[in-house]
């Protein structure tokens, strides 16, 4: 195998090389077989094998051989869901930007941050153009609120407690208690609203996107000037965003159950 170049952590590199061994030709390997393929010894790779085993990236089959674990499937599935969601959402984002004459965005939760995946421009002057791939804190964005509000309570509280509540404007939420209260309001009405919490003069409305099992995997939003909001509770604009979010969710396989309480 090609040796790593530059400043590469050898332990991490060994773990990744081990995972790369498992392919169509080698679905299951003993420690000795893995060591031979890497050109090293069992003693050298055992700590790495055990670490991957403990973290769920490797498992053992009935013969005691190492096989890829479900954690690999989980991580790969998350990435595929992001790519599929981006593809599915593009046309609906474009329609949304045109319907509301505003910029529309698609984002997902990346760790404890909001990661922008896609953008369609309806009014380029409202927000930054170079936004795809950008990561921001969820405490000051409607997208962040829509992504966090529908997580299990323990996850909401854990993430809220870990955030750095940088105050961008006088309206920015600056503590976990107020943020959790705002997330409760998002869950109640079904969409998130942010008014001058990130940028003065701008506002944003966001709605969650769900996958087949109902879990929220993304959110779409529309950003606009504060003067474009239809009163303090822009229900009409929110209804359009919710409609498109539910359309994307449907395209991802989610079927809305009217009798289901908000999760």
C-alpha positions in Angstrom: 0.0 0.0 0.0 1.1 3.6 -0.5 2.7 5.0 2.5 1.3 8.3 3.9 3.1 11.5 3.1 3.5 14.5 5.3 2.5 14.9 8.9 0.1 12.0 9.3 -0.8 10.4 12.6 0.4 6.8 12.3 -2.3 5.3 14.6 -5.1 7.0 12.7 -3.5 6.0 9.4 -3.3 2.4 10.5 -6.9 2.3 11.5 -8.0 3.7 8.2 -5.8 1.2 6.3 -7.4 -1.6 8.3 -10.9 -0.5 7.4 -9.8 -0.2 3.7 -8.9 -3.9 3.7 -12.6 -4.9 4.0 -13.9 -5.0 0.4 -15.6 -7.4 -2.0 -12.6 -9.7 -1.9 -12.1 -9.6 1.9 -15.4 -9.4 3.7 -14.0 -11.1 6.8 -10.4 -11.3 8.1 -8.6 -12.8 11.0 -6.0 -10.7 12.8 -3.2 -12.7 11.1 -4.7 -12.1 7.6 -5.1 -8.4 8.2 -1.6 -8.2 9.5 -0.3 -10.0 6.4 -2.2 -7.7 4.0 -0.7 -4.7 5.8 2.8 -6.1 5.9 3.0 -6.0 9.7 2.4 -8.3 12.7 -0.6 -9.2 14.8 1.0 -7.7 17.8 1.2 -4.3 16.0 -2.4 -4.2 14.8 -4.2 -5.7 17.8 -4.6 -2.4 19.7 -6.1 -0.8 16.5 -8.4 -3.8 15.9 -9.6 -3.7 19.5 -10.2 0.1 19.3 -12.2 -0.3 16.1 -14.1 -3.2 17.7 -14.9 -1.2 20.8 -16.2 1.7 18.7 -18.4 -0.4 16.5 -16.5 0.1 13.3 -15.6 -3.6 13.4 -17.5 -6.7 14.6 -16.8 -10.4 14.8 -18.7 -13.0 12.8 -19.6 -16.5 14.0 -16.1 -17.7 13.2 -14.5 -15.0 15.2 -13.2 -13.1 12.2 -13.3 -9.4 11.9 -16.0 -7.8 9.7 -17.2 -4.2 9.1 -19.5 -3.1 11.9 -22.8 -1.3 11.8 -21.1 2.0 12.7 -19.6 2.1 9.2 -23.1 1.5 7.7 -24.5 4.3 10.0 -21.9 6.8 9.0 -22.1 5.9 5.3 -25.9 6.1 5.5 -25.7 9.6 7.0 -23.5 10.8 4.2 -25.6 9.2 1.5 -28.7 10.7 3.1 -27.1 14.2 2.9 -26.2 13.7 -0.8 -29.6 12.3 -1.7 -31.4 15.1 0.3 -29.4 17.7 -1.5 -30.3 16.2 -4.9 -34.0 15.8 -4.0 -34.2 19.3 -2.5 -32.7 21.4 -5.4 -35.9 21.9 -7.4 -38.1 22.6 -4.4 -35.6 25.1 -3.1 -35.6 26.8 -6.5 -39.4 26.9 -6.4 -39.4 28.2 -2.9 -36.9 31.0 -3.6 -39.1 32.1 -6.6 -42.4 31.8 -4.7 -41.2 34.0 -1.8 -38.7 36.1 -3.8 -36.1 35.3 -1.1 -33.0 33.1 -0.7 -33.6 29.5 0.2 -31.2 27.2 2.0 -30.8 23.5 2.8 -28.8 22.4 5.9 -28.1 19.5 8.1 -26.6 19.1 11.6 -22.9 18.4 11.5 -21.8 17.6 15.1 -23.2 20.5 17.0 -23.2 22.9 14.1 -25.4 23.8 11.2 -23.8 22.8 7.8 -25.2 24.5 4.7 -25.6 22.0 1.9 -27.4 24.0 -0.8 -28.7 27.5 -1.7 -31.0 28.9 -4.2 -31.0 32.7 -4.7 -34.1 34.8 -4.9 -32.6 37.9 -3.5 -28.8 37.8 -3.5 -28.3 41.0 -1.5 -30.0 39.6 1.7 -27.3 37.1 2.8 -23.8 36.0 2.0 -23.3 34.4 -1.4 -20.5 32.0 -0.4 -22.5 29.9 2.0 -22.5 26.2 0.8 -20.2 24.3 3.1 -20.3 27.0 5.8 -20.8 25.9 9.4 -22.5 28.1 12.0 -23.8 27.7 15.5 -27.4 26.6 15.8 -28.3 29.1 18.5 -28.7 32.1 16.2 -30.2 30.6 13.1 -33.7 29.4 12.2 -32.1 26.4 10.5 -30.4 25.4 13.7 -33.6 25.7 15.7 -35.5 23.6 13.2 -32.7 20.9 13.3 -32.5 20.8 17.1 -36.1 21.3 18.1 -37.2 17.8 17.0 -34.3 15.9 18.5 -35.0 13.7 21.6 -35.1 15.9 24.8 -31.8 14.6 26.1 -30.0 15.4 22.9 -31.5 18.9 22.8 -30.4 19.6 26.3 -26.9 18.2 25.8 -26.3 20.2 22.6 -27.8 23.4 24.1 -25.6 23.1 27.2 -22.5 22.7 24.9 -23.0 25.8 22.7 -21.0 29.0 22.8 -23.7 31.6 22.9 -21.9 34.3 20.9 -24.0 37.5 20.9 -24.2 38.7 17.3 -26.9 41.3 17.8 -29.0 42.6 20.7 -31.6 39.9 19.8 -29.3 36.9 19.9 -30.2 34.2 22.5 -27.3 34.1 25.0 -28.1 31.1 27.3 -29.2 27.5 27.2 -32.4 28.0 29.2 -33.8 30.6 26.8 -32.7 28.6 23.8 -34.5 25.5 25.0 -37.6 27.5 25.6 -37.4 28.8 22.0 -37.0 25.2 20.8 -40.2 24.3 22.7 -42.0 27.0 20.7 -40.6 25.7 17.5 -41.9 22.2 18.3 -45.3 23.6 19.1 -45.8 25.6 15.9 -43.8 23.3 13.6 -41.4 25.9 12.2 -38.5 28.0 13.4 -38.3 31.8 13.3 -35.3 34.0 13.7 -35.5 37.8 13.6 -32.3 39.8 13.7 -30.6 37.2 15.9 -27.7 36.7 13.4 -27.7 39.7 11.2 -29.3 43.1 11.8 -32.1 43.7 9.3 -32.6 40.1 8.3 -35.0 37.4 9.3 -35.3 33.7 8.6 -38.0 31.0 8.7 -37.1 27.3 8.6 -38.9 23.9 8.6 -37.6 20.4 9.3 -37.0 17.7 6.7 -37.6 14.1 7.7 -36.4 10.8 6.3 -38.3 7.5 6.0 -38.4 6.8 9.7 -39.5 10.3 10.6 -36.2 11.4 12.0 -35.2 15.0 11.1 -32.2 14.9 8.9 -32.2 18.4 7.5 -34.0 21.7 7.3 -34.9 24.3 4.7 -35.1 28.0 5.3 -35.9 31.3 3.6 -34.0 34.4 4.5 -35.4 37.8 3.9 -35.4 41.4 5.1 -37.2 42.0 8.4 -39.6 44.3 6.5 -40.7 41.4 4.4 -42.1 39.4 7.4 -45.9 39.4 7.5 -46.3 40.5 11.1 -44.8 38.9 14.2 -46.2 35.5 13.3 -45.7 35.0 9.5 -48.0 32.1 9.2 -48.6 32.5 5.5 -44.9 32.4 4.6 -44.3 29.6 7.0 -47.0 27.5 5.5 -45.3 27.7 2.1 -41.9 26.7 3.6 -43.6 23.8 5.5 -45.3 22.7 2.3 -41.9 22.4 0.5 -40.2 20.8 3.5 -42.9 18.2 3.6 -42.5 17.7 -0.1 -38.8 17.0 0.3 -39.5 14.7 3.2 -42.1 12.8 1.1 -39.5 12.5 -1.7 -37.1 11.0 0.9 -39.8 8.4 1.7 -41.4 10.0 4.8 -45.2 9.7 5.0 -46.8 12.2 7.2 -49.3 10.9 9.8 -51.8 13.6 10.7 -52.6 11.8 13.9 -49.0 11.6 15.1 -48.1 14.2 17.7 -45.1 16.3 17.0 -41.9 14.4 17.9 
